[in-house]
Amino acid sequence: MIQQYELSLPSFPRGYHIITNHLLSEIGDLPMTGLMHVFIKHTSAGLSLNENADPSVRDDFESFMNKLVPENDPVYSHIFEGSDDMPAHLKSSLIGSSVSIPIHNGRLNLGTWQGLYLCEFRNHGGSRKLVVTVIGEDKG
């Protein structure tokens, strides 16, 4: 079985947001065994799996990435769309645009403290589109 969904996330402010439950509520039941692949259709946001319990981790991600890829760096020539645009493209390439998560017993087989992050790198990114592909089978 292969199922594919295209989902629209609501607009999130700049930062790192756990979207695991939002995603699961949109796609419904998972197969007993398989794989879920999530792809974001944008070049200024990313997806990552990381800490889902302590919100300070998400704050530290934001602080570190802003230090690593600062706004208003004179090396950028792509500046027409604002000071956050080129850094957002670079951050998106560093973090990545997709994740794959195994499915076991009809549930995402995540670690105890893992959650799926929407990494919003723009100040006003707007709604984001995801393509979720579920590959799996139900065994009785």
N, CA, C and O atoms as a GROMACS GRO file, in nm:
protein
  560
    1MET      N    1   0.083  -0.117   0.000
    1MET     CA    2   0.000   0.000   0.000
    1MET      C    3   0.089   0.124   0.000
    1MET      O    4   0.185   0.134   0.076
    2ILE      N    5   0.055   0.217  -0.086
    2ILE     CA    6   0.119   0.348  -0.086
    2ILE      C    7   0.008   0.452  -0.086
    2ILE      O    8  -0.082   0.449  -0.170
    3GLN      N    9   0.014   0.544   0.010
    3GLN     CA   10  -0.081   0.655   0.015
    3GLN      C   11  -0.001   0.784   0.021
    3GLN      O   12   0.104   0.793   0.084
    4GLN      N   13  -0.055   0.885  -0.048
    4GLN     CA   14   0.013   1.015  -0.046
    4GLN      C   15  -0.089   1.124  -0.017
    4GLN      O   16  -0.202   1.122  -0.066
    5TYR      N   17  -0.046   1.219   0.066
    5TYR     CA   18  -0.130   1.329   0.110
    5TYR      C   19  -0.056   1.458   0.087
    5TYR      O   20   0.066   1.464   0.104
    6GLU      N   21  -0.127   1.563   0.050
    6GLU     CA   22  -0.069   1.696   0.048
    6GLU      C   23  -0.142   1.778   0.154
    6GLU      O   24  -0.263   1.796   0.147
    7LEU      N   25  -0.066   1.826   0.252
    7LEU     CA   26  -0.123   1.898   0.365
    7LEU      C   27  -0.077   2.042   0.366
    7LEU      O   28   0.035   2.072   0.324
    8SER      N   29  -0.161   2.130   0.415
    8SER     CA   30  -0.123   2.270   0.436
    8SER      C   31  -0.115   2.295   0.585
    8SER      O   32  -0.212   2.273   0.658
    9LEU      N   33   0.001   2.340   0.630
    9LEU     CA   34   0.017   2.380   0.769
    9LEU      C   35  -0.028   2.523   0.785
    9LEU      O   36  -0.014   2.603   0.692
   10PRO      N   37  -0.081   2.558   0.900
   10PRO     CA   38  -0.112   2.699   0.924
   10PRO      C   39   0.017   2.780   0.930
   10PRO      O   40   0.126   2.723   0.941
   11SER      N   41   0.006   2.908   0.921
   11SER     CA   42   0.122   2.996   0.932
   11SER      C   43   0.178   2.990   1.073
   11SER      O   44   0.105   3.005   1.171
   12PHE      N   45   0.307   2.968   1.083
   12PHE     CA   46   0.377   2.968   1.211
   12PHE      C   47   0.475   3.083   1.213
   12PHE      O   48   0.527   3.121   1.108
   13PRO      N   49   0.502   3.140   1.330
   13PRO     CA   50   0.606   3.244   1.338
   13PRO      C   51   0.744   3.183   1.317
   13PRO      O   52   0.760   3.061   1.325
   14ARG      N   53   0.840   3.266   1.292
   14ARG     CA   54   0.977   3.218   1.277
   14ARG      C   55   1.015   3.137   1.400
   14ARG      O   56   0.986   3.177   1.513
   15GLY      N   57   1.080   3.023   1.378
   15GLY     CA   58   1.123   2.938   1.488
   15GLY      C   59   1.102   2.792   1.456
   15GLY      O   60   1.081   2.754   1.340
   16TYR      N   61   1.109   2.710   1.558
   16TYR     CA   62   1.103   2.565   1.546
   16TYR      C   63   0.978   2.516   1.618
   16TYR      O   64   0.960   2.542   1.737
   17HIS      N   65   0.892   2.446   1.544
   17HIS     CA   66   0.759   2.411   1.594
   17HIS      C   67   0.736   2.261   1.578
   17HIS      O   68   0.757   2.205   1.470
   18ILE      N   69   0.692   2.196   1.685
   18ILE     CA   70   0.663   2.052   1.678
   18ILE      C   71   0.528   2.032   1.609
   18ILE      O   72   0.426   2.086   1.652
   19ILE      N   73   0.530   1.956   1.501
   19ILE     CA   74   0.409   1.935   1.420
   19ILE      C   75   0.368   1.788   1.414
   19ILE      O   76   0.282   1.753   1.334
   20THR      N   77   0.427   1.703   1.495
   20THR     CA   78   0.400   1.559   1.489
   20THR      C   79   0.250   1.529   1.500
   20THR      O   80   0.194   1.461   1.415
   21ASN      N   81   0.186   1.581   1.604
   21ASN     CA   82   0.044   1.551   1.625
   21ASN      C   83  -0.044   1.612   1.517
   21ASN      O   84  -0.143   1.552   1.476
   22HIS      N   85  -0.010   1.733   1.471
   22HIS     CA   86  -0.085   1.794   1.362
   22HIS      C   87  -0.082   1.705   1.239
   22HIS      O   88  -0.185   1.681   1.176
   23LEU      N   89   0.034   1.656   1.207
   23LEU     CA   90   0.052   1.570   1.091
   23LEU      C   91  -0.030   1.441   1.106
   23LEU      O   92  -0.101   1.402   1.014
   24LEU      N   93  -0.019   1.377   1.221
   24LEU     CA   94  -0.090   1.251   1.243
   24LEU      C   95  -0.242   1.270   1.240
   24LEU      O   96  -0.314   1.183   1.192
   25SER      N   97  -0.290   1.383   1.291
   25SER     CA   98  -0.435   1.406   1.289
   25SER      C   99  -0.486   1.427   1.147
   25SER      O  100  -0.602   1.399   1.119
   26GLU      N  101  -0.402   1.475   1.060
   26GLU     CA  102  -0.442   1.498   0.921
   26GLU      C  103  -0.443   1.371   0.837
   26GLU      O  104  -0.526   1.357   0.747
   27ILE      N  105  -0.351   1.278   0.865
   27ILE     CA  106  -0.342   1.160   0.777
   27ILE      C  107  -0.418   1.039   0.828
   27ILE      O  108  -0.443   0.946   0.752
   28GLY      N  109  -0.455   1.037   0.954
   28GLY     CA  110  -0.536   0.926   1.006
   28GLY      C  111  -0.454   0.802   1.038
   28GLY      O  112  -0.338   0.812   1.078
   29ASP      N  113  -0.517   0.686   1.021
   29ASP     CA  114  -0.455   0.560   1.061
   29ASP      C  115  -0.332   0.528   0.978
   29ASP      O  116  -0.328   0.552   0.857
   30LEU      N  117  -0.232   0.474   1.045
   30LEU     CA  118  -0.109   0.429   0.980
   30LEU      C  119  -0.115   0.278   0.962
   30LEU      O  120  -0.186   0.210   1.035
   31PRO      N  121  -0.041   0.224   0.865
   31PRO     CA  122  -0.034   0.078   0.851
   31PRO      C  123   0.040   0.017   0.970
   31PRO      O  124   0.102   0.089   1.048
   32MET      N  125   0.033  -0.112   0.985
   32MET     CA  126   0.102  -0.179   1.096
   32MET      C  127   0.254  -0.167   1.084
   32MET      O  128   0.323  -0.148   1.184
   33THR      N  129   0.304  -0.178   0.964
   33THR     CA  130   0.448  -0.170   0.939
   33THR      C  131   0.471  -0.085   0.816
   33THR      O  132   0.394  -0.092   0.719
   34GLY      N  133   0.576  -0.004   0.819
   34GLY     CA  134   0.604   0.073   0.700
   34GLY      C  135   0.696   0.191   0.724
   34GLY      O  136   0.780   0.190   0.814
   35LEU      N  137   0.677   0.292   0.642
   35LEU     CA  138   0.762   0.410   0.644
   35LEU      C  139   0.678   0.532   0.606
   35LEU      O  140   0.597   0.527   0.514
   36MET      N  141   0.698   0.641   0.680
   36MET     CA  142   0.633   0.767   0.645
   36MET      C  143   0.742   0.864   0.603
   36MET      O  144   0.837   0.889   0.678
   37HIS      N  145   0.729   0.919   0.484
   37HIS     CA  146   0.823   1.019   0.434
   37HIS      C  147   0.749   1.153   0.427
   37HIS      O  148   0.638   1.161   0.373
   38VAL      N  149   0.811   1.258   0.482
   38VAL     CA  150   0.751   1.390   0.485
   38VAL      C  151   0.844   1.486   0.413
   38VAL      O  152   0.963   1.492   0.444
   39PHE      N  153   0.791   1.560   0.316
   39PHE     CA  154   0.867   1.654   0.234
   39PHE      C  155   0.800   1.790   0.239
   39PHE      O  156   0.678   1.800   0.225
   40ILE      N  157   0.878   1.896   0.259
   40ILE     CA  158   0.823   2.031   0.259
   40ILE      C  159   0.850   2.096   0.124
   40ILE      O  160   0.962   2.090   0.074
   41LYS      N  161   0.748   2.158   0.065
   41LYS     CA  162   0.757   2.215  -0.069
   41LYS      C  163   0.798   2.362  -0.068
   41LYS      O  164   0.738   2.446  -0.135
   42HIS      N  165   0.902   2.392   0.010
   42HIS     CA  166   0.947   2.531   0.023
   42HIS      C  167   1.098   2.535   0.037
   42HIS      O  168   1.159   2.439   0.084
   43THR      N  169   1.158   2.646  -0.004
   43THR     CA  170   1.303   2.662   0.002
   43THR      C  171   1.347   2.754   0.115
   43THR      O  172   1.466   2.787   0.125
   44SER      N  173   1.254   2.796   0.199
   44SER     CA  174   1.290   2.884   0.310
   44SER      C  175   1.236   2.832   0.444
   44SER      O  176   1.218   2.907   0.539
   45ALA      N  177   1.209   2.701   0.448
   45ALA     CA  178   1.169   2.632   0.570
   45ALA      C  179   1.224   2.490   0.560
   45ALA      O  180   1.260   2.446   0.451
   46GLY      N  181   1.230   2.420   0.671
   46GLY     CA  182   1.284   2.285   0.669
   46GLY      C  183   1.210   2.194   0.765
   46GLY      O  184   1.117   2.235   0.834
   47LEU      N  185   1.255   2.068   0.768
   47LEU     CA  186   1.199   1.967   0.858
   47LEU      C  187   1.314   1.899   0.931
   47LEU      O  188   1.420   1.875   0.874
   48SER      N  189   1.290   1.867   1.057
   48SER     CA  190   1.392   1.798   1.136
   48SER      C  191   1.325   1.716   1.245
   48SER      O  192   1.216   1.749   1.291
   49LEU      N  193   1.391   1.608   1.285
   49LEU     CA  194   1.350   1.531   1.402
   49LEU      C  195   1.442   1.568   1.516
   49LEU      O  196   1.564   1.564   1.501
   50ASN      N  197   1.383   1.605   1.631
   50ASN     CA  198   1.466   1.639   1.745
   50ASN      C  199   1.383   1.638   1.872
   50ASN      O  200   1.269   1.591   1.873
   51GLU      N  201   1.439   1.690   1.978
   51GLU     CA  202   1.383   1.695   2.114
   51GLU      C  203   1.240   1.750   2.115
   51GLU      O  204   1.215   1.859   2.062
   52ASN      N  205   1.148   1.675   2.174
   52ASN     CA  206   1.009   1.721   2.177
   52ASN      C  207   0.959   1.756   2.318
   52ASN      O  208   0.840   1.783   2.335
   53ALA      N  209   1.047   1.756   2.418
   53ALA     CA  210   1.001   1.780   2.555
   53ALA      C  211   1.037   1.919   2.607
   53ALA      O  212   0.951   1.990   2.659
   54ASP      N  213   1.161   1.957   2.595
   54ASP     CA  214   1.208   2.083   2.652
   54ASP      C  215   1.210   2.193   2.546
   54ASP      O  216   1.290   2.186   2.453
   55PRO      N  217   1.124   2.294   2.558
   55PRO     CA  218   1.118   2.400   2.456
   55PRO      C  219   1.247   2.481   2.444
   55PRO      O  220   1.267   2.549   2.343
   56SER      N  221   1.335   2.476   2.544
   56SER     CA  222   1.460   2.552   2.532
   56SER      C  223   1.548   2.498   2.419
   56SER      O  224   1.631   2.571   2.366
   57VAL      N  225   1.529   2.371   2.382
   57VAL     CA  226   1.605   2.316   2.269
   57VAL      C  227   1.570   2.391   2.141
   57VAL      O  228   1.658   2.424   2.062
   58ARG      N  229   1.440   2.418   2.121
   58ARG     CA  230   1.397   2.489   2.001
   58ARG      C  231   1.448   2.633   2.003
   58ARG      O  232   1.485   2.687   1.898
   59ASP      N  233   1.451   2.696   2.120
   59ASP     CA  234   1.509   2.831   2.132
   59ASP      C  235   1.658   2.830   2.098
   59ASP      O  236   1.708   2.920   2.030
   60ASP      N  237   1.729   2.727   2.146
   60ASP     CA  238   1.872   2.716   2.118
   60ASP      C  239   1.898   2.691   1.969
   60ASP      O  240   1.996   2.743   1.914
   61PHE      N  241   1.813   2.612   1.904
   61PHE     CA  242   1.825   2.593   1.759
   61PHE      C  243   1.818   2.729   1.689
   61PHE      O  244   1.901   2.760   1.604
   62GLU      N  245   1.718   2.809   1.726
   62GLU     CA  246   1.700   2.940   1.663
   62GLU      C  247   1.823   3.028   1.687
   62GLU      O  248   1.873   3.090   1.593
   63SER      N  249   1.872   3.033   1.808
   63SER     CA  250   1.989   3.116   1.840
   63SER      C  251   2.113   3.070   1.764
   63SER      O  252   2.186   3.151   1.708
   64PHE      N  253   2.136   2.939   1.763
   64PHE     CA  254   2.254   2.886   1.696
   64PHE      C  255   2.250   2.910   1.545
   64PHE      O  256   2.348   2.954   1.485
   65MET      N  257   2.135   2.880   1.483
   65MET     CA  258   2.125   2.897   1.338
   65MET      C  259   2.138   3.045   1.299
   65MET      O  260   2.195   3.076   1.194
   66ASN      N  261   2.087   3.136   1.381
   66ASN     CA  262   2.102   3.278   1.352
   66ASN      C  263   2.247   3.323   1.364
   66ASN      O  264   2.291   3.413   1.294
   67LYS      N  265   2.321   3.260   1.453
   67LYS     CA  266   2.464   3.290   1.466
   67LYS      C  267   2.541   3.230   1.349
   67LYS      O  268   2.632   3.294   1.295
   68LEU      N  269   2.506   3.109   1.310
   68LEU     CA  270   2.573   3.040   1.200
   68LEU      C  271   2.546   3.108   1.065
   68LEU      O  272   2.636   3.121   0.982
   69VAL      N  273   2.419   3.151   1.045
   69VAL     CA  274   2.378   3.211   0.918
   69VAL      C  275   2.309   3.344   0.950
   69VAL      O  276   2.186   3.350   0.958
   70PRO      N  277   2.387   3.450   0.969
   70PRO     CA  278   2.329   3.578   1.012
   70PRO      C  279   2.257   3.652   0.899
   70PRO      O  280   2.287   3.631   0.781
   71GLU      N  281   2.164   3.735   0.937
   71GLU     CA  282   2.100   3.825   0.842
   71GLU      C  283   2.195   3.941   0.810
   71GLU      O  284   2.289   3.969   0.885
   72ASN      N  285   2.169   4.007   0.699
   72ASN     CA  286   2.241   4.129   0.658
   72ASN      C  287   2.390   4.108   0.637
   72ASN      O  288   2.468   4.202   0.650
   73ASP      N  289   2.431   3.988   0.604
   73ASP     CA  290   2.572   3.964   0.573
   73ASP      C  291   2.601   4.026   0.436
   73ASP      O  292   2.527   4.000   0.342
   74PRO      N  293   2.705   4.106   0.423
   74PRO     CA  294   2.731   4.173   0.295
   74PRO      C  295   2.768   4.078   0.181
   74PRO      O  296   2.773   4.120   0.065
   75VAL      N  297   2.793   3.952   0.211
   75VAL     CA  298   2.826   3.856   0.106
   75VAL      C  299   2.702   3.818   0.022
   75VAL      O  300   2.717   3.770  -0.090
   76TYR      N  301   2.581   3.838   0.076
   76TYR     CA  302   2.458   3.799   0.005
   76TYR      C  303   2.427   3.896  -0.108
   76TYR      O  304   2.434   4.018  -0.092
   77SER      N  305   2.393   3.840  -0.225
   77SER     CA  306   2.342   3.924  -0.334
   77SER      C  307   2.191   3.908  -0.352
   77SER      O  308   2.126   3.995  -0.409
   78HIS      N  309   2.135   3.799  -0.303
   78HIS     CA  310   1.990   3.774  -0.309
   78HIS      C  311   1.925   3.842  -0.188
   78HIS      O  312   1.904   3.778  -0.084
   79ILE      N  313   1.894   3.970  -0.201
   79ILE     CA  314   1.845   4.048  -0.088
   79ILE      C  315   1.712   4.117  -0.115
   79ILE      O  316   1.659   4.185  -0.028
   80PHE      N  317   1.658   4.099  -0.235
   80PHE     CA  318   1.536   4.169  -0.276
   80PHE      C  319   1.417   4.138  -0.186
   80PHE      O  320   1.334   4.226  -0.161
   81GLU      N  321   1.406   4.014  -0.136
   81GLU     CA  322   1.288   3.972  -0.059
   81GLU      C  323   1.302   3.995   0.092
   81GLU      O  324   1.219   3.947   0.168
   82GLY      N  325   1.404   4.066   0.135
   82GLY     CA  326   1.420   4.097   0.276
   82GLY      C  327   1.543   4.034   0.338
   82GLY      O  328   1.602   3.941   0.282
   83SER      N  329   1.580   4.086   0.452
   83SER     CA  330   1.705   4.041   0.516
   83SER      C  331   1.697   3.898   0.568
   83SER      O  332   1.801   3.837   0.594
   84ASP      N  333   1.576   3.844   0.586
   84ASP     CA  334   1.564   3.706   0.634
   84ASP      C  335   1.559   3.604   0.522
   84ASP      O  336   1.561   3.484   0.549
   85ASP      N  337   1.551   3.648   0.395
   85ASP     CA  338   1.527   3.554   0.285
   85ASP      C  339   1.648   3.467   0.252
   85ASP      O  340   1.638   3.344   0.255
   86MET      N  341   1.761   3.526   0.220
   86MET     CA  342   1.877   3.444   0.185
   86MET      C  343   1.921   3.357   0.302
   86MET      O  344   1.953   3.240   0.281
   87PRO      N  345   1.925   3.410   0.425
   87PRO     CA  346   1.957   3.320   0.536
   87PRO      C  347   1.857   3.204   0.546
   87PRO      O  348   1.896   3.092   0.582
   88ALA      N  349   1.730   3.228   0.516
   88ALA     CA  350   1.630   3.121   0.521
   88ALA      C  351   1.662   3.012   0.419
   88ALA      O  352   1.647   2.894   0.449
   89HIS      N  353   1.706   3.050   0.299
   89HIS     CA  354   1.742   2.950   0.197
   89HIS      C  355   1.862   2.867   0.243
   89HIS      O  356   1.863   2.745   0.227
   90LEU      N  357   1.961   2.933   0.299
   90LEU     CA  358   2.080   2.861   0.347
   90LEU      C  359   2.044   2.766   0.462
   90LEU      O  360   2.088   2.652   0.464
   91LYS      N  361   1.965   2.814   0.556
   91LYS     CA  362   1.925   2.732   0.670
   91LYS      C  363   1.844   2.611   0.623
   91LYS      O  364   1.860   2.500   0.674
   92SER      N  365   1.757   2.632   0.524
   92SER     CA  366   1.677   2.524   0.470
   92SER      C  367   1.766   2.414   0.411
   92SER      O  368   1.740   2.296   0.430
   93SER      N  369   1.871   2.455   0.340
   93SER     CA  370   1.962   2.356   0.283
   93SER      C  371   2.041   2.284   0.392
   93SER      O  372   2.068   2.165   0.379
   94LEU      N  373   2.078   2.354   0.497
   94LEU     CA  374   2.152   2.291   0.606
   94LEU      C  375   2.066   2.192   0.685
   94LEU      O  376   2.112   2.082   0.718
   95ILE      N  377   1.943   2.229   0.715
   95ILE     CA  378   1.852   2.144   0.793
   95ILE      C  379   1.794   2.032   0.707
   95ILE      O  380   1.789   1.917   0.750
   96GLY      N  381   1.750   2.066   0.587
   96GLY     CA  382   1.694   1.966   0.497
   96GLY      C  383   1.545   1.984   0.475
   96GLY      O  384   1.476   2.051   0.552
   97SER      N  385   1.496   1.922   0.369
   97SER     CA  386   1.357   1.939   0.328
   97SER      C  387   1.271   1.815   0.349
   97SER      O  388   1.153   1.816   0.313
   98SER      N  389   1.328   1.708   0.405
   98SER     CA  390   1.247   1.588   0.425
   98SER      C  391   1.301   1.503   0.538
   98SER      O  392   1.418   1.512   0.576
   99VAL      N  393   1.212   1.421   0.592
   99VAL     CA  394   1.248   1.320   0.692
   99VAL      C  395   1.171   1.193   0.661
   99VAL      O  396   1.062   1.197   0.602
  100SER      N  397   1.228   1.080   0.700
  100SER     CA  398   1.161   0.951   0.690
  100SER      C  399   1.156   0.889   0.829
  100SER      O  400   1.254   0.890   0.903
  101ILE      N  401   1.039   0.836   0.863
  101ILE     CA  402   1.017   0.781   0.997
  101ILE      C  403   0.959   0.641   0.982
  101ILE      O  404   0.860   0.623   0.911
  102PRO      N  405   1.019   0.541   1.047
  102PRO     CA  406   0.962   0.407   1.040
  102PRO      C  407   0.828   0.398   1.115
  102PRO      O  408   0.802   0.472   1.210
  103ILE      N  409   0.746   0.307   1.068
  103ILE     CA  410   0.616   0.279   1.131
  103ILE      C  411   0.621   0.136   1.184
  103ILE      O  412   0.661   0.043   1.114
  104HIS      N  413   0.579   0.120   1.310
  104HIS     CA  414   0.577  -0.012   1.374
  104HIS      C  415   0.450  -0.023   1.457
  104HIS      O  416   0.419   0.067   1.536
  105ASN      N  417   0.377  -0.131   1.440
  105ASN     CA  418   0.251  -0.153   1.513
  105ASN      C  419   0.154  -0.037   1.498
  105ASN      O  420   0.085   0.000   1.593
  106GLY      N  421   0.148   0.020   1.379
  106GLY     CA  422   0.051   0.125   1.349
  106GLY      C  423   0.084   0.261   1.408
  106GLY      O  424  -0.001   0.350   1.411
  107ARG      N  425   0.209   0.279   1.454
  107ARG     CA  426   0.251   0.406   1.514
  107ARG      C  427   0.387   0.446   1.460
  107ARG      O  428   0.466   0.362   1.416
  108LEU      N  429   0.415   0.577   1.463
  108LEU     CA  430   0.548   0.621   1.427
  108LEU      C  431   0.647   0.565   1.529
  108LEU      O  432   0.624   0.574   1.650
  109ASN      N  433   0.755   0.508   1.481
  109ASN     CA  434   0.853   0.444   1.568
  109ASN      C  435   0.962   0.546   1.604
  109ASN      O  436   1.078   0.533   1.565
  110LEU      N  437   0.920   0.649   1.678
  110LEU     CA  438   1.009   0.756   1.721
  110LEU      C  439   1.071   0.722   1.855
  110LEU      O  440   1.018   0.641   1.931
  111GLY      N  441   1.185   0.785   1.884
  111GLY     CA  442   1.245   0.772   2.016
  111GLY      C  443   1.159   0.844   2.119
  111GLY      O  444   1.071   0.923   2.085
  112THR      N  445   1.185   0.816   2.245
  112THR     CA  446   1.106   0.871   2.355
  112THR      C  447   1.091   1.022   2.347
  112THR      O  448   0.982   1.074   2.374
  113TRP      N  449   1.196   1.093   2.312
  113TRP     CA  450   1.195   1.239   2.316
  113TRP      C  451   1.198   1.301   2.176
  113TRP      O  452   1.236   1.417   2.162
  114GLN      N  453   1.159   1.227   2.074
  114GLN     CA  454   1.165   1.279   1.937
  114GLN      C  455   1.031   1.333   1.890
  114GLN      O  456   0.925   1.277   1.919
  115GLY      N  457   1.038   1.443   1.817
  115GLY     CA  458   0.922   1.501   1.752
  115GLY      C  459   0.964   1.561   1.619
  115GLY      O  460   1.082   1.591   1.598
  116LEU      N  461   0.869   1.578   1.530
  116LEU     CA  462   0.895   1.637   1.399
  116LEU      C  463   0.881   1.788   1.409
  116LEU      O  464   0.779   1.840   1.454
  117TYR      N  465   0.985   1.858   1.368
  117TYR     CA  466   0.986   2.004   1.369
  117TYR      C  467   0.956   2.061   1.232
  117TYR      O  468   1.010   2.014   1.131
  118LEU      N  469   0.871   2.161   1.228
  118LEU     CA  470   0.870   2.256   1.117
  118LEU      C  471   0.971   2.363   1.157
  118LEU      O  472   0.957   2.426   1.262
  119CYS      N  473   1.070   2.384   1.076
  119CYS     CA  474   1.172   2.485   1.100
  119CYS      C  475   1.138   2.604   1.010
  119CYS      O  476   1.169   2.604   0.892
  120GLU      N  477   1.074   2.703   1.068
  120GLU     CA  478   1.032   2.821   0.992
  120GLU      C  479   1.142   2.926   1.000
  120GLU      O  480   1.171   2.978   1.108
  121PHE      N  481   1.202   2.957   0.886
  121PHE     CA  482   1.316   3.048   0.883
  121PHE      C  483   1.281   3.190   0.839
  121PHE      O  484   1.365   3.280   0.848
  122ARG      N  485   1.158   3.211   0.793
  122ARG     CA  486   1.117   3.346   0.751
  122ARG      C  487   1.040   3.412   0.864
  122ARG      O  488   0.974   3.346   0.944
  123ASN      N  489   1.048   3.545   0.868
  123ASN     CA  490   0.971   3.620   0.967
  123ASN      C  491   0.821   3.607   0.940
  123ASN      O  492   0.742   3.603   1.034
  124HIS      N  493   0.783   3.601   0.814
  124HIS     CA  494   0.643   3.587   0.773
  124HIS      C  495   0.635   3.485   0.661
  124HIS      O  496   0.610   3.520   0.545
  125GLY      N  497   0.656   3.358   0.694
  125GLY     CA  498   0.662   3.253   0.593
  125GLY      C  499   0.526   3.214   0.536
  125GLY      O  500   0.518   3.168   0.422
  126GLY      N  501   0.421   3.231   0.612
  126GLY     CA  502   0.288   3.194   0.565
  126GLY      C  503   0.264   3.044   0.579
  126GLY      O  504   0.341   2.972   0.642
  127SER      N  505   0.155   2.999   0.519
  127SER     CA  506   0.119   2.858   0.521
  127SER      C  507   0.225   2.778   0.447
  127SER      O  508   0.281   2.825   0.347
  128ARG      N  509   0.253   2.659   0.495
  128ARG     CA  510   0.353   2.572   0.432
  128ARG      C  511   0.287   2.443   0.388
  128ARG      O  512   0.200   2.389   0.457
  129LYS      N  513   0.329   2.393   0.272
  129LYS     CA  514   0.272   2.270   0.216
  129LYS      C  515   0.368   2.154   0.236
  129LYS      O  516   0.488   2.164   0.213
  130LEU      N  517   0.310   2.042   0.280
  130LEU     CA  518   0.384   1.918   0.300
  130LEU      C  519   0.328   1.810   0.210
  130LEU      O  520   0.208   1.805   0.185
  131VAL      N  521   0.416   1.723   0.161
  131VAL     CA  522   0.375   1.601   0.093
  131VAL      C  523   0.415   1.486   0.184
  131VAL      O  524   0.533   1.470   0.218
  132VAL      N  525   0.317   1.406   0.224
  132VAL     CA  526   0.340   1.293   0.315
  132VAL      C  527   0.310   1.166   0.237
  132VAL      O  528   0.200   1.147   0.186
  133THR      N  529   0.411   1.080   0.227
  133THR     CA  530   0.395   0.952   0.159
  133THR      C  531   0.409   0.841   0.262
  133THR      O  532   0.510   0.832   0.332
  134VAL      N  533   0.306   0.758   0.270
  134VAL     CA  534   0.306   0.645   0.364
  134VAL      C  535   0.313   0.517   0.282
  134VAL      O  536   0.229   0.490   0.196
  135ILE      N  537   0.416   0.439   0.311
  135ILE     CA  538   0.435   0.310   0.244
  135ILE      C  539   0.427   0.203   0.353
  135ILE      O  540   0.500   0.210   0.452
  136GLY      N  541   0.340   0.106   0.334
  136GLY     CA  542   0.331   0.005   0.439
  136GLY      C  543   0.232  -0.104   0.407
  136GLY      O  544   0.171  -0.109   0.300
  137GLU      N  545   0.220  -0.192   0.505
  137GLU     CA  546   0.126  -0.302   0.492
  137GLU      C  547   0.070  -0.340   0.627
  137GLU      O  548   0.134  -0.325   0.731
  138ASP      N  549  -0.051  -0.389   0.622
  138ASP     CA  550  -0.116  -0.442   0.742
  138ASP      C  551  -0.107  -0.591   0.738
  138ASP      O  552  -0.147  -0.654   0.640
  139LYS      N  553  -0.056  -0.650   0.844
  139LYS     CA  554  -0.050  -0.797   0.854
  139LYS      C  555  -0.141  -0.841   0.967
  139LYS      O  556  -0.134  -0.786   1.077
  140GLY      N  557  -0.224  -0.936   0.941
  140GLY     CA  558  -0.320  -0.981   1.040
  140GLY      C  559  -0.268  -1.088   1.131
  140GLY      O  560  -0.341  -1.135   1.219
   0.00000   0.00000   0.00000
